[in-house]
């Protein structure tokens, strides 16, 4: 029997934004239905409508039944009796969903008191049990803490504990792993699995990450333009997709195993206020035909297990590579050996400590050393808070660092005059993580691109021609020059950011999470563009990212940071194929694989705990409290060395471009 049944659901926002258009599905007891799609596809609008949380003015029609009870049309007071008891939600942003002035224990206890009628003491005891269930260490003490005292992953655990407090029959999780490091993602997915097993709830898992869905869902529904365009059992959808959009999503995924190169989906999703008359994907579909624009296609059976797809040209999707052909990376022909290429960036023993009260300091960066050669991409990876972005910002300052030395294109930043600094900035540019916050919303694209040209003395008559050249270089059209940033999609805005960085013909680009804020279909296009530009313009990149799957497709060398220090650095391909440091192994092990069979079969040990407090670095190895290798050491002498001696980077052997900061690197390898 179905727990949650949705039939022909429509959600329209004022004035006429059709966010959801005729979606139907069922979720049974203990079943996980993954809902995937790009931003704007209607996923979150669907979730809010199911819970009766659509914003004021929204028109919801159709049917949503929870164990046979109709929810559409109920008053907010009636829905409040159900929400938190029979159906619950894990929100995308827990810091906004949790009340900052109440402890997490009191917030969990409140929902138990309201819906179960428990006493305050019993509710608080139950809250502690729930925190223990979702893996919060020292639960009795942490129950008395406030939301801001928890990390992002810990707050997600609190949200899950609150959602399952009254054993709901249905659970809606909206991007529960969005914005988290892969190590924390793995922990949250394990917590969701435990929560589902503890309650037996039907789960609606909403995410844009197809890797997450592969290992967590039983069935998958793909949404596009407010419609369900393909629904299938998870194995069937990943191994035999039929809808061209689903094929494009799977092809655009960056993979940490490097099995295939991401293929972008060109174009942008349709406007929800003015959708095309026929198939919403037709304008972007490489196999569309004339009849695709005639009428909105309905899902039809295409395979076993209820596999249905909305496409009128299914015969063209039999060969996946014919729909979205594989692409090869644009690489310079026969690059010179690394040791013969000039160094464009050198960082030596870089230190950045931020002072605090009581003579304490946050050790954000604590002795980092690396270099970048001409025509090379170095990927800098690690969890949030490890110091990656601090390294990048120290380089961008082009000033004397707090400790150590930075050399950019042969010039020591400690000795630069103001004029030297301005001159050097022509050759050193940056691309930021969020394109919309880095572009001035009051300026047109043409003015944004012209600004650095004018600032560095480009003749006024030559600027318009250079602006058009830059737009073409990053794959934008002439009409984009007259738009404001708000009139661009996320991918287009990031292309403008890249064009601005290239305006002065730099030799070195620093990129801070350049695709983290973008949909996976757009990520592939940006990665392809960066590869093409590097080969064409002979650029060097320093790419900061927490997504190791993304770095696999752009980096020649990889540097892994943990708690302000480098723990492993070397040839990227070698590190991906055979990681040596336990932390690098844990990072790669936590990356979800977009293959349900492999994801279920692989034995994975999630990295436990959170990164240590950078204001109180340990005496010995900084990774020791979370290190699985340390836990397996039998010798007291070997354990004592980890406890008392912080390892430095050392070369594994002369024939390998690999340095590792681990006392037991040989054994780990």
C-alpha positions as CSV (number, residue, x, y, z in Angstrom):
1,X,0.0,0.0,0.0
2,X,1.3,3.5,-0.9
3,X,2.1,5.8,2.0
4,X,2.3,9.0,-0.1
5,X,0.3,9.3,-3.3
6,X,0.5,12.4,-5.6
7,X,-1.8,12.7,-8.6
8,X,-1.7,15.4,-11.3
9,X,-0.2,18.0,-9.0
10,X,0.0,21.6,-10.3
11,X,1.7,24.5,-8.5
12,X,1.5,28.0,-9.9
13,X,3.1,31.1,-8.3
14,X,1.8,34.7,-9.1
15,X,1.4,36.0,-11.6
16,X,1.6,32.9,-13.8
17,X,4.8,30.9,-12.9
18,X,4.0,27.2,-13.5
19,X,6.5,25.6,-11.2
20,X,4.9,22.1,-11.1
21,X,2.9,20.9,-14.1
22,X,0.9,17.6,-13.6
23,X,3.3,15.5,-11.5
24,X,2.2,12.1,-10.3
25,X,4.0,9.5,-8.2
26,X,3.7,7.0,-5.3
27,X,6.1,6.1,-2.4
28,X,5.6,3.0,-0.3
29,X,6.6,2.1,3.3
30,X,10.4,2.2,3.7
31,X,10.9,3.2,0.1
32,X,13.1,6.0,-1.1
33,X,12.1,8.0,-4.2
34,X,14.8,10.2,-5.4
35,X,13.7,13.4,-7.2
36,X,16.4,14.9,-9.4
37,X,16.8,17.8,-11.8
38,X,18.4,21.2,-12.4
39,X,17.6,24.3,-10.5
40,X,14.2,25.6,-11.5
41,X,12.9,22.1,-12.4
42,X,10.2,22.3,-9.7
43,X,11.7,19.9,-7.1
44,X,11.5,22.2,-4.1
45,X,8.1,23.6,-5.2
46,X,6.9,20.0,-5.3
47,X,8.2,19.3,-1.8
48,X,6.6,22.4,-0.3
49,X,3.3,21.6,-1.9
50,X,3.3,18.1,-0.5
51,X,3.7,19.5,3.0
52,X,1.3,22.4,2.6
53,X,4.1,25.0,2.9
54,X,3.7,26.7,-0.5
55,X,4.1,30.5,-0.2
56,X,1.1,32.8,0.1
57,X,-0.6,33.3,-3.2
58,X,0.5,30.0,-4.7
59,X,-2.3,28.0,-6.4
60,X,-2.1,24.2,-5.7
61,X,-4.4,21.8,-7.4
62,X,-4.4,18.1,-7.9
63,X,-4.2,15.4,-5.2
64,X,-1.7,14.7,-2.4
65,X,-2.8,11.7,-0.2
66,X,-1.0,10.6,3.0
67,X,-2.3,7.1,3.8
68,X,-5.5,7.9,1.9
69,X,-6.1,11.3,3.6
70,X,-6.3,14.2,1.1
71,X,-3.9,17.0,2.0
72,X,-4.6,19.5,-0.7
73,X,-7.1,22.1,0.4
74,X,-6.6,21.5,4.2
75,X,-6.2,24.6,6.3
76,X,-2.8,25.5,7.8
77,X,-4.1,24.7,11.2
78,X,-5.1,21.2,10.1
79,X,-1.8,20.7,8.3
80,X,0.1,21.7,11.5
81,X,-1.4,18.7,13.2
82,X,0.1,16.5,10.6
83,X,3.5,18.1,10.0
84,X,6.0,16.9,12.5
85,X,3.9,13.9,13.4
86,X,2.8,12.0,10.3
87,X,4.9,13.8,7.7
88,X,8.1,15.7,8.4
89,X,10.8,17.6,6.4
90,X,14.5,17.9,6.5
91,X,15.1,21.4,5.1
92,X,18.0,22.4,2.9
93,X,19.4,25.1,5.2
94,X,19.3,23.9,8.8
95,X,20.7,27.1,10.2
96,X,17.7,29.0,8.9
97,X,15.3,26.2,9.9
98,X,16.5,26.0,13.5
99,X,15.7,28.7,16.0
100,X,19.0,30.4,17.1
101,X,17.8,31.4,20.6
102,X,16.8,27.9,21.8
103,X,19.1,24.9,22.4
104,X,18.8,22.0,20.0
105,X,17.6,19.7,22.7
106,X,14.7,22.1,23.6
107,X,13.7,22.3,19.9
108,X,13.6,18.6,19.4
109,X,11.7,18.2,22.7
110,X,9.2,20.8,21.7
111,X,8.0,18.8,18.7
112,X,7.6,15.7,20.9
113,X,5.6,17.6,23.5
114,X,3.3,19.2,20.9
115,X,2.5,16.1,19.0
116,X,2.9,13.2,21.5
117,X,1.8,15.0,24.7
118,X,5.0,14.0,26.5
119,X,6.1,15.7,29.7
120,X,9.1,18.1,29.5
121,X,11.4,15.6,31.2
122,X,10.4,12.7,29.0
123,X,10.6,14.8,25.9
124,X,14.2,16.0,26.8
125,X,15.2,12.4,27.5
126,X,13.8,11.4,24.1
127,X,15.7,14.3,22.4
128,X,19.0,13.0,23.8
129,X,18.2,9.5,22.5
130,X,17.4,10.9,19.0
131,X,20.7,12.8,19.0
132,X,22.5,9.6,19.9
133,X,20.7,7.8,17.1
134,X,21.8,10.3,14.5
135,X,25.4,10.1,15.7
136,X,25.9,13.3,17.7
137,X,28.8,12.6,20.2
138,X,28.3,13.3,23.8
139,X,24.5,13.8,23.2
140,X,23.5,14.8,26.8
141,X,25.9,17.8,26.7
142,X,25.3,18.7,23.0
143,X,21.6,18.8,23.6
144,X,22.2,21.9,25.7
145,X,24.1,23.7,22.9
146,X,22.7,26.2,20.4
147,X,22.6,25.7,16.6
148,X,25.5,28.1,15.9
149,X,27.8,25.8,18.1
150,X,27.3,23.0,15.6
151,X,29.0,22.4,12.3
152,X,27.0,22.2,9.1
153,X,26.9,18.4,9.1
154,X,26.0,18.3,12.8
155,X,23.1,20.7,12.2
156,X,21.8,18.4,9.4
157,X,21.9,15.6,11.9
158,X,19.8,17.7,14.4
159,X,17.3,18.4,11.6
160,X,17.0,14.7,10.9
161,X,16.6,13.9,14.6
162,X,13.8,16.5,14.8
163,X,12.1,15.1,11.7
164,X,11.9,11.5,13.0
165,X,11.1,12.5,16.6
166,X,7.5,11.3,16.3
167,X,8.0,8.3,14.0
168,X,6.5,9.9,10.9
169,X,5.1,7.7,8.1
170,X,6.6,10.0,5.4
171,X,9.8,12.0,5.3
172,X,10.7,14.7,2.8
173,X,14.4,15.6,2.6
174,X,15.2,18.6,0.5
175,X,18.9,18.6,-0.6
176,X,20.0,17.1,2.7
177,X,23.6,16.9,1.5
178,X,23.7,20.1,-0.6
179,X,26.7,22.3,0.1
180,X,28.5,19.7,2.3
181,X,31.9,18.2,2.0
182,X,31.9,14.6,0.5
183,X,33.0,13.2,3.9
184,X,30.0,14.9,5.6
185,X,27.7,13.9,2.8
186,X,28.5,10.2,3.4
187,X,27.8,10.6,7.1
188,X,24.4,12.3,6.4
189,X,23.4,9.6,4.0
190,X,24.2,7.0,6.6
191,X,22.1,8.9,9.2
192,X,19.2,9.1,6.7
193,X,19.4,5.3,6.2
194,X,19.4,4.8,10.0
195,X,16.4,7.1,10.3
196,X,14.5,5.3,7.6
197,X,15.2,1.9,9.2
198,X,14.2,3.3,12.6
199,X,10.8,4.7,11.5
200,X,10.0,2.7,8.4
201,X,9.0,6.0,6.7
202,X,8.5,6.5,3.0
203,X,11.2,9.0,2.0
204,X,11.1,11.6,-0.8
205,X,14.8,12.5,-1.4
206,X,15.2,15.7,-3.4
207,X,18.6,16.4,-4.8
208,X,20.5,17.6,-7.9
209,X,23.3,15.1,-7.1
210,X,22.8,11.9,-9.1
211,X,25.7,10.3,-7.2
212,X,23.8,10.7,-4.0
213,X,20.6,9.1,-5.5
214,X,22.5,6.2,-6.9
215,X,23.4,4.8,-3.5
216,X,20.4,6.0,-1.5
217,X,17.2,5.6,-3.6
218,X,15.1,2.7,-4.7
219,X,13.4,4.6,-7.5
220,X,14.2,7.9,-9.3
221,X,12.0,10.5,-10.8
222,X,13.7,13.0,-13.1
223,X,12.1,16.5,-13.3
224,X,12.5,19.1,-16.0
225,X,10.4,22.2,-16.6
226,X,8.0,21.3,-13.8
227,X,7.3,17.9,-15.3
228,X,8.3,14.3,-14.4
229,X,10.1,13.3,-17.6
230,X,11.3,9.9,-16.5
231,X,10.6,7.6,-13.6
232,X,12.3,4.2,-13.1
233,X,13.9,1.8,-10.6
234,X,17.3,3.2,-9.7
235,X,19.3,0.4,-11.5
236,X,17.1,0.7,-14.6
237,X,17.4,4.5,-14.8
238,X,21.2,4.6,-14.5
239,X,22.0,1.7,-16.8
240,X,19.2,2.1,-19.4
241,X,18.0,5.8,-19.4
242,X,15.6,6.6,-22.3
243,X,14.7,10.3,-21.9
244,X,17.4,12.5,-23.6
245,X,17.4,14.9,-20.6
246,X,18.2,12.0,-18.2
247,X,20.9,10.8,-20.6
248,X,22.4,14.3,-20.6
249,X,22.3,14.6,-16.8
250,X,24.2,11.3,-16.4
251,X,26.7,12.2,-19.1
252,X,27.4,15.6,-17.5
253,X,28.4,14.1,-14.2
254,X,32.1,14.6,-13.2
255,X,33.4,11.2,-11.9
256,X,36.2,10.7,-9.5
257,X,37.1,7.4,-11.2
258,X,37.8,9.3,-14.4
259,X,35.8,6.7,-16.4
260,X,34.3,9.2,-18.8
261,X,34.7,12.9,-19.4
262,X,31.7,15.1,-18.5
263,X,29.6,16.2,-21.5
264,X,27.6,19.5,-21.1
265,X,24.0,20.0,-21.9
266,X,24.0,23.2,-24.0
267,X,21.3,25.9,-23.5
268,X,19.3,26.8,-20.4
269,X,16.1,25.4,-18.8
270,X,12.8,26.9,-20.0
271,X,11.1,29.8,-18.4
272,X,8.4,28.6,-15.9
273,X,6.3,31.7,-16.8
274,X,6.4,31.0,-20.6
275,X,7.2,27.3,-21.2
276,X,7.4,26.0,-24.8
277,X,4.2,24.5,-26.2
278,X,5.7,21.0,-26.8
279,X,8.4,19.1,-25.0
280,X,10.1,21.5,-22.6
281,X,13.5,19.9,-23.3
282,X,13.2,20.2,-27.1
283,X,15.2,23.4,-27.5
284,X,18.2,21.8,-25.8
285,X,17.7,18.2,-27.1
286,X,20.2,16.9,-29.6
287,X,17.8,14.4,-31.1
288,X,14.6,16.5,-31.2
289,X,12.4,16.3,-34.3
290,X,9.6,18.5,-35.6
291,X,6.8,16.7,-33.7
292,X,8.6,17.4,-30.4
293,X,7.1,20.9,-30.5
294,X,3.5,19.8,-31.3
295,X,2.3,18.8,-27.8
296,X,3.4,18.1,-24.3
297,X,4.5,14.4,-24.3
298,X,3.1,12.2,-21.7
299,X,5.2,9.5,-19.9
300,X,4.9,6.1,-21.6
301,X,6.1,2.6,-20.5
302,X,9.7,2.0,-21.8
303,X,11.0,-0.8,-19.5
304,X,10.3,-3.1,-16.6
305,X,9.5,-2.0,-13.0
306,X,7.3,0.9,-14.0
307,X,10.0,2.6,-16.1
308,X,8.3,5.5,-18.0
309,X,9.7,8.3,-20.1
310,X,8.1,11.4,-21.7
311,X,9.6,11.4,-25.2
312,X,8.2,11.1,-28.7
313,X,11.5,10.1,-30.3
314,X,12.5,7.1,-28.1
315,X,13.9,5.2,-31.1
316,X,16.8,7.8,-31.1
317,X,17.8,7.2,-27.5
318,X,18.7,3.5,-27.9
319,X,22.4,4.5,-28.3
320,X,23.4,6.8,-25.4
321,X,26.6,8.0,-27.1
322,X,24.6,9.0,-30.2
323,X,22.5,11.4,-28.0
324,X,25.4,13.0,-26.2
325,X,28.7,11.9,-27.9
326,X,31.8,11.7,-25.7
327,X,34.2,14.6,-25.8
328,X,37.9,14.7,-25.3
329,X,39.8,17.3,-23.3
330,X,41.6,20.1,-25.0
331,X,45.2,19.6,-24.0
332,X,48.4,21.3,-25.3
333,X,50.2,19.1,-27.8
334,X,53.3,17.3,-26.3
335,X,53.9,19.6,-23.3
336,X,57.5,19.9,-22.1
337,X,58.5,17.8,-19.0
338,X,57.4,19.5,-15.8
339,X,60.9,20.2,-14.5
340,X,61.7,22.1,-17.7
341,X,58.8,24.5,-17.5
342,X,59.1,27.8,-15.7
343,X,57.6,28.3,-12.3
344,X,54.7,30.8,-12.4
345,X,53.7,30.6,-8.7
346,X,55.7,29.4,-5.7
347,X,54.5,29.3,-2.2
348,X,57.0,28.5,0.5
349,X,56.2,27.8,4.2
350,X,53.1,30.0,4.0
351,X,51.6,30.9,7.4
352,X,48.4,32.8,8.3
353,X,47.2,32.8,11.9
354,X,44.3,34.9,13.0
355,X,44.6,36.2,16.6
356,X,41.8,35.6,19.1
357,X,41.2,36.5,22.7
358,X,43.2,34.9,25.5
359,X,46.4,34.7,23.5
360,X,44.9,32.1,21.1
361,X,45.1,32.1,17.4
362,X,43.3,30.3,14.5
363,X,46.0,28.4,12.6
364,X,44.3,28.8,9.2
365,X,47.4,28.1,7.2
366,X,50.4,26.6,8.9
367,X,53.5,26.0,6.7
368,X,52.2,25.3,3.2
369,X,54.6,24.8,0.3
370,X,53.9,24.1,-3.4
371,X,54.5,25.5,-6.9
372,X,52.7,25.8,-10.2
373,X,54.5,25.5,-13.5
374,X,53.6,27.1,-16.9
375,X,50.6,25.5,-18.6
376,X,49.8,23.4,-15.5
377,X,46.7,23.1,-13.3
378,X,47.2,22.4,-9.6
379,X,44.0,21.3,-7.7
380,X,43.9,22.3,-4.0
381,X,41.4,20.0,-2.2
382,X,40.2,19.4,1.3
383,X,37.2,19.8,3.6
384,X,35.7,23.2,4.4
385,X,37.8,25.0,6.9
386,X,41.1,23.3,6.0
387,X,42.6,26.6,4.7
388,X,42.3,26.3,0.9
389,X,40.6,29.7,0.4
390,X,42.9,31.4,2.9
391,X,45.9,30.2,0.7
392,X,44.3,31.7,-2.4
393,X,43.5,35.0,-0.7
394,X,47.1,35.3,0.6
395,X,48.3,34.9,-2.9
396,X,45.9,37.5,-4.3
397,X,46.9,40.1,-1.7
398,X,50.3,40.3,-3.5
399,X,51.8,41.5,-0.2
400,X,54.3,40.3,2.4
401,X,52.7,37.2,4.0
402,X,52.5,36.8,7.7
403,X,55.0,34.0,7.4
404,X,56.8,32.3,4.5
405,X,57.3,33.6,1.0
406,X,55.1,33.9,-2.1
407,X,56.7,34.4,-5.6
408,X,54.4,35.2,-8.5
409,X,55.9,35.1,-12.0
410,X,59.4,35.4,-10.5
411,X,58.6,38.4,-8.3
412,X,58.6,38.2,-4.5
413,X,55.3,39.7,-3.2
414,X,57.0,41.0,-0.1
415,X,59.0,43.6,-2.1
416,X,56.4,44.9,-4.5
417,X,55.6,48.6,-4.7
418,X,52.1,49.8,-5.4
419,X,53.0,50.3,-9.1
420,X,54.5,46.8,-9.3
421,X,51.5,45.3,-7.7
422,X,49.1,46.9,-10.2
423,X,51.3,45.8,-13.1
424,X,51.5,42.2,-11.7
425,X,47.7,42.0,-11.4
426,X,47.4,42.0,-15.2
427,X,49.0,38.6,-15.2
428,X,47.3,37.2,-12.0
429,X,43.5,37.1,-12.1
430,X,40.8,35.3,-10.1
431,X,37.4,33.6,-10.7
432,X,35.2,33.5,-7.7
433,X,32.8,30.8,-6.4
434,X,29.5,32.8,-6.7
435,X,29.3,34.6,-10.0
436,X,26.3,36.7,-9.0
437,X,27.9,38.1,-5.8
438,X,31.2,38.9,-7.7
439,X,29.5,40.8,-10.6
440,X,28.1,44.3,-10.0
441,X,24.3,44.0,-10.3
442,X,24.1,47.7,-11.5
443,X,26.4,47.2,-14.4
444,X,25.7,45.7,-17.8
445,X,28.0,42.8,-19.0
446,X,29.7,45.1,-21.5
447,X,30.7,47.5,-18.7
448,X,31.8,44.7,-16.4
449,X,34.2,43.5,-19.0
450,X,35.3,47.0,-20.0
451,X,36.2,48.0,-16.4
452,X,39.5,46.2,-16.0
453,X,40.5,47.2,-19.5
454,X,39.9,50.9,-18.8
455,X,41.6,50.6,-15.4
456,X,44.8,49.3,-17.0
457,X,45.0,51.8,-19.8
458,X,43.5,50.1,-22.8
459,X,42.7,52.8,-25.5
460,X,39.0,53.6,-25.3
461,X,38.4,52.9,-29.0
462,X,39.7,49.3,-28.7
463,X,37.6,48.4,-25.6
464,X,34.3,47.5,-27.5
465,X,36.1,45.2,-29.9
466,X,37.9,43.5,-27.0
467,X,34.6,43.0,-25.1
468,X,33.0,41.3,-28.1
469,X,36.1,39.1,-28.5
470,X,35.9,38.1,-24.8
471,X,32.2,37.2,-25.1
472,X,33.0,34.9,-28.1
473,X,35.9,33.4,-26.2
474,X,33.7,32.1,-23.4
475,X,30.8,31.1,-25.6
476,X,28.4,34.0,-25.1
477,X,26.5,35.9,-27.8
478,X,26.7,39.6,-28.6
479,X,23.3,40.3,-27.1
480,X,24.6,39.2,-23.7
481,X,26.7,42.4,-23.6
482,X,23.6,44.6,-22.9
483,X,22.2,42.4,-20.1
484,X,22.5,42.9,-16.4
485,X,23.7,39.9,-14.2
486,X,20.2,39.2,-13.0
487,X,19.3,38.5,-16.7
488,X,21.8,35.7,-16.9
489,X,21.7,32.0,-15.9
490,X,24.3,30.7,-13.4
491,X,26.4,29.3,-16.1
492,X,26.3,32.4,-18.2
493,X,27.2,34.6,-15.2
494,X,30.2,32.4,-14.4
495,X,31.3,32.7,-18.1
496,X,31.2,36.4,-17.7
497,X,33.4,36.1,-14.6
498,X,35.9,34.0,-16.6
499,X,35.8,36.5,-19.4
500,X,36.5,39.4,-17.0
501,X,39.5,37.4,-15.6
502,X,40.8,36.9,-19.1
503,X,40.3,40.5,-20.2
504,X,44.0,41.6,-19.5
505,X,45.5,38.4,-21.0
506,X,46.8,37.0,-17.7
507,X,49.2,34.1,-17.4
508,X,47.9,32.7,-14.1
509,X,44.3,32.2,-13.0
510,X,43.2,31.4,-9.4
511,X,39.8,29.8,-9.3
512,X,37.9,29.4,-6.0
513,X,35.3,26.7,-6.3
514,X,34.5,27.8,-9.9
515,X,31.6,25.3,-10.4
516,X,30.4,24.6,-6.9
517,X,27.3,26.9,-7.2
518,X,26.2,25.5,-10.5
519,X,24.0,22.6,-11.6
520,X,25.9,19.5,-12.8
521,X,24.8,20.0,-16.4
522,X,26.3,23.5,-16.3
523,X,29.4,22.4,-14.5
524,X,30.4,20.2,-17.4
525,X,30.3,23.2,-19.8
526,X,32.4,25.4,-17.5
527,X,35.0,22.6,-17.1
528,X,35.2,22.1,-20.8
529,X,35.6,25.8,-21.3
530,X,38.5,26.0,-18.8
531,X,40.3,23.2,-20.5
532,X,39.9,24.8,-23.9
533,X,41.1,28.2,-22.7
534,X,44.1,26.8,-21.0
535,X,45.2,24.9,-24.1
536,X,44.5,27.9,-26.4
537,X,45.9,30.7,-24.2
538,X,48.7,28.7,-22.5
539,X,47.3,29.5,-19.0
540,X,48.2,28.1,-15.6
541,X,45.5,27.4,-13.0
542,X,45.3,27.1,-9.3
543,X,41.9,25.5,-8.7
544,X,40.5,25.4,-5.1
545,X,37.7,22.9,-4.7
546,X,36.2,20.4,-2.3
547,X,34.8,18.2,-5.0
548,X,37.4,15.7,-6.0
549,X,35.3,14.5,-8.9
550,X,35.6,17.9,-10.5
551,X,39.3,18.2,-9.9
552,X,39.8,14.8,-11.5
553,X,38.9,16.4,-14.9
554,X,40.9,19.6,-14.6
555,X,44.0,19.0,-12.5
556,X,47.5,17.8,-13.6
557,X,48.7,17.8,-10.0
558,X,46.7,17.5,-6.8
559,X,47.5,19.0,-3.3
560,X,45.3,17.8,-0.4
561,X,45.0,20.1,2.7
562,X,43.9,19.2,6.2
563,X,43.8,21.6,9.2
564,X,46.1,24.2,7.6
565,X,48.7,21.7,6.3
566,X,49.4,19.8,3.1
567,X,49.1,16.1,3.7
568,X,49.7,14.8,0.1
569,X,50.8,16.4,-3.1
570,X,51.8,15.0,-6.5
571,X,50.7,13.8,-9.9
572,X,46.9,13.9,-9.9
573,X,46.4,10.7,-11.9
574,X,48.7,8.8,-9.5
575,X,47.0,10.1,-6.4
576,X,43.5,9.2,-7.8
577,X,44.6,5.7,-8.7
578,X,46.6,5.0,-5.6
579,X,46.1,7.5,-2.7
580,X,48.6,7.1,0.1
581,X,47.7,9.4,3.0
582,X,44.7,8.0,5.0
583,X,42.9,11.4,4.7
584,X,43.2,11.4,0.9
585,X,41.9,7.8,0.8
586,X,39.0,8.8,3.0
587,X,38.1,11.8,0.8
588,X,38.1,9.7,-2.3
589,X,36.2,6.9,-0.6
590,X,33.5,9.3,0.4
591,X,32.8,10.5,-3.2
592,X,29.5,9.0,-4.4
593,X,29.7,7.0,-7.6
594,X,26.9,7.5,-10.2
595,X,26.4,3.7,-10.5
596,X,23.9,2.0,-8.2
597,X,25.5,-1.4,-8.4
598,X,29.0,-0.3,-7.6
599,X,27.8,2.1,-4.9
600,X,26.0,-0.7,-3.1
601,X,28.8,-3.2,-3.5
602,X,31.8,-1.1,-2.4
603,X,32.8,-1.3,1.2
604,X,33.2,2.2,2.5
605,X,34.2,3.3,5.9
606,X,32.9,6.9,6.4
607,X,35.3,9.4,7.9
608,X,34.1,9.9,11.5
609,X,34.0,13.1,13.4
610,X,34.5,16.7,12.3
611,X,37.8,18.5,11.4
612,X,39.6,19.7,14.6
613,X,39.4,23.2,16.0
614,X,42.1,25.2,14.1
615,X,42.6,27.4,17.2
616,X,43.9,24.4,19.2
617,X,46.2,22.3,16.9
618,X,47.3,19.0,18.4
619,X,50.9,18.3,19.4
620,X,51.2,15.2,17.2
621,X,49.6,14.3,13.8
622,X,46.6,16.6,13.3
623,X,44.6,13.8,11.6
624,X,45.2,11.4,14.4
625,X,41.7,11.7,16.1
626,X,40.0,10.6,12.8
627,X,42.7,8.4,11.3
628,X,41.6,4.8,10.5
629,X,45.3,3.8,10.1
630,X,46.2,4.9,13.6
631,X,43.3,2.8,15.0
632,X,44.9,-0.3,13.4
633,X,48.4,0.3,14.8
634,X,49.4,-2.4,17.3
635,X,52.8,-1.1,18.4
636,X,52.8,1.4,21.2
637,X,56.0,2.9,19.7
638,X,54.3,3.5,16.4
639,X,51.2,5.0,18.1
640,X,53.4,7.2,20.3
641,X,55.2,8.7,17.3
642,X,51.8,9.8,15.8
643,X,50.8,11.2,19.1
644,X,53.9,13.3,19.7
645,X,55.3,14.2,16.2
646,X,53.5,16.2,13.6
647,X,54.7,14.6,10.3
648,X,56.1,16.8,7.5
649,X,55.9,16.3,3.8
650,X,58.5,13.8,2.5
651,X,59.2,12.3,-0.9
652,X,58.0,8.7,-1.2
653,X,60.8,7.8,-3.6
654,X,62.9,9.5,-6.2
655,X,60.9,8.1,-9.2
656,X,57.5,9.3,-8.0
657,X,56.1,12.8,-8.0
658,X,54.5,12.4,-4.6
659,X,55.1,13.9,-1.2
660,X,53.1,12.6,1.8
661,X,52.9,13.8,5.4
662,X,52.4,10.5,7.2
663,X,54.7,8.5,9.4
664,X,53.3,5.3,8.0
665,X,53.1,6.3,4.3
666,X,54.8,3.2,3.1
667,X,52.5,0.9,5.0
668,X,49.5,3.0,3.9
669,X,50.5,2.6,0.3
